[in-house]
Amino acid sequence: MKRRELIFTEKLNKNILKTEIDDFIEKVIMISCQLQINPNWLMVVMELETAGTFDPSITNALGYTGLIQFGKARASDVKTTPDALREMDAYAQLDFVKDALMPFRTKMHRLVDVYLAVFFPVAIGKPDGYVLHTSRLSAERIASWNPLFDINRDKMIQVWEIKQKINDRLPNGFYI
């Protein structure tokens, strides 16, 4: 894949990345090959999780940080902490993105699967009507923490709603 074929490169900022943009892009492509996913899928997920900034230090109200919004548990899984990730540049943080997604390598067959690997892994591969929930987390609680995805305001998030939000962020004429 060539740089001009990669989505959202116009949003990359050398001052935020603290590395050459071409080096970052090359690493995204390399990691995507290792994960056996389309590099655009990884770019879309990072663009969404950083509110379009690709800022590796961005942190949400719940304390999740970085290119894929690592929480304490996910950071611990890849042998680091949210604080350490917050101090990294984007190029270095990509290694932890890869490590966090690697356990799902054989399950990520669609863009929404890559996003679900970050956001709610239990839903990877589930049909559009699947409601995000677990035995410990109710659908209503998940929706209250993530109102962006509860498109129809029914206090639950279904896979189709996540797909819709992802599609809404894609540039006109770009389909994955």
N, C-alpha and C positions, 0 to 999 in steps of 0.2 A: 504494500500500500504506500502511496506517495502522500506527502504532506498536504497537497491541495485536495486530496480525497478525504481527508480527516475532518470531521465535524468540529466546530467550535474553536478552531485554531486562532480565529480573530479575537477571541476572548483571553488568550494567553498573554500574560504580561511578565516580561523579564524581571521587573522589580519584585513582583510577588513570588514568581517561581524561584528566583535567586539562582538561576541557571540559564543557559542558552535555550531558547524555545525549541530549536531543532533537536537538541539533546533530550529534552523532555518528550517530544513527539516520538523520537526514535525509541525511547524506553517504553512508552505506552504501547507502541506497535510490538516490541519484543515481548513484553509481559502478556499482551493479548494473544500472541502466538503460543506462549507457554500455557495459557489458560484455555486455549482452543476456542477463542471468541473473536468476534469482529471488533477491531480496535475502536470503531465508532461507538460500540455499545459501552465500552469503558469510559470514553469521553462523555457520553450522555449522562452516565451515572455520576461521574465526578462533577459535571456541570450542574446537575440538579442538587447534589448534596452540598455544594459550596455556594448555592444561590447565584450561580453564573460567574463566580469570581476565580475559581481554581486556586483559592487562597488556602494553603495547607494549615494555617493557624485558625481558620474560621471555627467558631464554637457556637453551638446553639444554646437555647435556654436550659436544656436538660444536661448540659455539660459534654455533649458529644462533639468531637473535634476532627478536623482534617478533611482530606480529599473524599473520604467515604464516611465521614462522621463516625469515628471510632468511639465507642463507649468503653467503660472500664473493663468489662468482660472481654470484648473483642480485642482490645489492646493487649490485655493479659494473654489471650490466646496466641498472639504473635510476639509475645515476650517483650512488651514495652508498656508504656502508660500514655494516657491522653496528654499529660503534661509534656512528656518527652516528644510525642508526635507534634504537639503545638510548636515546639522549638525547631523542628526539622524544616528544611526546604522541601519543596514539592518533589524534586527529583529523588531525594533520599526517601521520602515518605512512600513513593511508588513501590518500593520493595515490600513495605508492610501491607500495602493494598494487595499486591500479588499474593503474599502469604495468607492474608485474610480470605481471599477468594479461591485459593488453590483447593481447599477441601471440596468445593462445589464444581470443580472443573468438568466433570463428566455429566453434570446435571444442567448446565447453563446452555440451553438450546435456543433461547429467544432473548431479546433485549430485556424483557420484563423479568426473566429468570436471573439475569445479572443484577438487576436492581433488587430483586427479592433476596439474593444472596447477601446483599448489604443490609437491607431493611428488615426482612422477615423470612429467614431461610426455610422455615417449615412450609412456606407456600410455593417454593420452587416447583415448577411443573404442574401446578394445580390449574384447573379450568377457570375461566373468567368469572364464574359465579362464586368461587370459593371465598368465604368470609375469613379474614385474618383473625385468629384467636388461638389460645392455647388453654390447657387446663388451669393454668395460673393467671392468665390474662384474658379478661373478657373482651369481646369485640367492641363493646362500648368504651372501655378504658383505652384500648388501642386507638380508636377513632378520636377520643377526646385529646389524646396526646399528639395526634397527627391530623388535625382538621383539614389540612390541605388536600388530603386524599379522600375525604368523605364528601364526594361531589354531590350526592343526592341528599345529604344531611340526614341519613337514616340511622346514625350512630353506629355504623359499622363500615369497614373498608373491605371491598371486594377487589379481586385481581383486576377486573375490567376498569376500575377507577384508577388504579395505579397506571395501567396502560394508557388510559386517557390523559392523565397528567403528564406522562412522559411524551406522548404524541403532541400535546399542546406546546411543549418547549422546543420541539424540533423546528428548524427554519422551514419556511414555505418551500415546497417542492422536494423536501428531504424525507425520504421514507426508508425505514430499516426493516 
